[in-house]
């Protein structure tokens, strides 16, 4: 088993929480894991990116080479396109369709969505609306994780267990909100 994952978005969107949950689930399965993170002015809406490599065999490097990522999970559609050169030919992009317009010359959303739809394996989600409708407005990132579950090759229950461990100290209400968000994402990805 080997899965190379690029997680990306904008500071404050919960990218590193997704990485923590995936990492916790992988370590609980006795898998090897390597992670490298880039925080670009994250407090000011800058890009945040994490390379996350999971394998049943030892991993030499924490960086993902061009054309070899199995999955790009993005909280921001333009950021998904930014890391497209890293995606393998059969790789998946799971992304929010909601832009975070933090630059004055943000590209036209129709162009971004058109570029994404040209790819073979893409799931786009209106995370903001799903989180609002689902009653989990602070868990949009975990909805995205739920949508990516099958592409990650990690059992759903393992992710749910990891959520319990990662968020357990924050109380049962936070745990349950994130488990609900995970389920919402999985249900939506099964429609695609």
C-alpha angles and dihedrals in degrees: 000000000000128000125175112197132187114199116192144166141107128308113280097024096106102254093140091049089057089050091050093052093047091046092049091050092048095048090049087058090052091246123149115251135188125182136186123183135196118197108190107191087313094174089061099047096274122151121281120198134176131188109210119185122187125183144157086226128058115282119222101195135028093212125091117224125227112279096014108089113116094197138019112197110190133180089195127047098219089051089054089058092046090064096040093110088066095055119103119232091258095036126125131234116203109183146159115251090212114100123219099211100203097147129062095234098047108164121254110276092223089059092047093049091045090053091049093048091055089068123090101231113036133139116187120188134189090228096176093056093042091051092048095046091045093052092241103105094160095050104064089122091058090050086058090049090052090052090051096048098102093045089053094056092226119130114252092233091054090057091047091051090049090053089054091052097042097046099028094103090057093062139261095283091060092045093050093046090054093046089051089049091051090053092048090054094047092049091050094049090052088061091057 
